[in-house]
Amino acid sequence: MAAQTNSPIALKRLEQIATDVCNSVFESAEYYEHPKTAQWNETIINKMLKAVMSEATPQGASVPAYKFAINSTIVQHVVPTSQLNKPTSPPVEEGTAKKGQAGRRGMHSATGGYWNEKTDGMWSFKWDGETKGLDVVLMVIWISV
């Protein structure tokens, strides 16, 4: 992605916020657990929104000068549970992971928008959860109000 020059928050700071949020959400997780993904995504989105709104609110103002949208996608790695020292999960659907297969699942995501390129934009980030058997892909969109 091309560097964003119009971001209301410095890109290094956005990266730190996203890293901190993901680290805190997955701190106690040992591995990918599908039943927990909805709660994980909700927590990530809420923490990200709270942080970017706080960072983008000018001193003395009660609201930020931008509207924000956050997208969070959790991608499961194809990792045998034996590598994570966990009991095997229920049988997988035919045609999916084969016994003993390990690695990452393929994923591609793209987003576009029509807006004022001088004030609006988007930023994406990938959190590498290799040791947890998952990755998180975040996207932050901002629109000047």
N, C-alpha and C positions, 0 to 999 in steps of 0.2 A: 504494500500500500504506500502511496506517496505520503511524504511527511505532511502533517497538518500544521499550518502556520496560524490558523485562526482559532485554535483550541482555547476555550476559556480557562483551562487548567494546563499547566506545563505537562508535556507528554511524559517526561521522567516521573513527575508526580502521579500522573494517571497510572503509569506502570507500577509504581510503588503501592498505590491504593489497591489496584487489582490483585497484586501479589499478596498483600496483607489480608485482603478479604478471603481469597481462596485458601491461604494457609490457615486462617482461623476456622473456616467452615470445615475443612478436611483434617484438622488437627487430630481429632479422635477417631476418624475413619481409618479402618485397616485396609479396606479394599472396596472395589465397586460393588454396591448393593442396589440393584434396580429399584426396589421399593422405597429407597430413600432419595431418589433423584429429584422428585418433585419438591421435597422440602429443602434439599440442598440448593436447587435453582432459586427457589423463593427467597431463601436466606441470602444467597449471593446477590440477587437483584436488589433486595431491600438495603443491604449494607452498602452496595455500590451507589445506589440512589442517594442514600443519606450522606455519604462521603462527598460525592460530586456536587450535590446541592450546597453543602456546607462550604466547600472550597470555592464555589462559583458565586457565593453571595457576598457582594461588596460590604465592607465594614460599614455598619450603621443601617444597612438595608435589612428588610425582613424577608425578602425573597430573592432568589438568584435572577440574573438578567437573561437566563436561558431556560428553555424547557429541555428535559432529558428523557431519553428512552434507553433502557439497558436490555440487551439480549444475552442470555446465558445458555450455552449448550454443553452438556456433559457427554463426553465420548468415552465409551468403554473400550479398553484394550482387550485383545483376545489373548488372555493370559490363563494358562491352566491354574486352577486353584491350588494345585500341589506346589506351584512355585511361590504362592503366597502363604503356604502352610495352613491352608483352610480346607475343610471338607469339600468334596466335589459337589457342585451344584446339580440341580435336576438336569436330566438329559436335554441337550440342545436340539433345536429343530434340525431336521435333515437338511443338508446343504449348507449349514453354517459351519462353525468351528469344528475342526476335526480333532480327535484325541491327540494330545501332545503338541498341538499347534500353538504357537505363541507369536505375539507381535501386536501391531496396531491395526485397527480397522481403518479403512479409507473413509475420508470425509472431505467434502468440498462445500463451501458456503460462499455466497456472494450477495452483496447488497448494493443497491444504488439509490440515489435520491435526487430530487429536483428541488433546489433551494438556492438561497443566496450564498454563493461560494465564499464571499468575504466574511460572513458572520456565522454560517452554519457548517456543520461537518460531522464526521464520524471517525471513530478510532477502534481498532480491534486488537485483541490481546489473547495469547494462548498461555495458559498455566499448565506446566508439565507436571502431571501427577504420576510419573512413571512408577514410583514405589507404591502407589495406591491402585494401580491398574486402570487409570483413567486420565483424561485431559479435560480441561475446561476452556472453552472458547467464549470470550466476552466481546461484546460490541457496545460501544457507547455512542449515542447520537445526540447532538445538541442543536437546538434551533433558537436563535436570538429572538427575544420578545420585545 
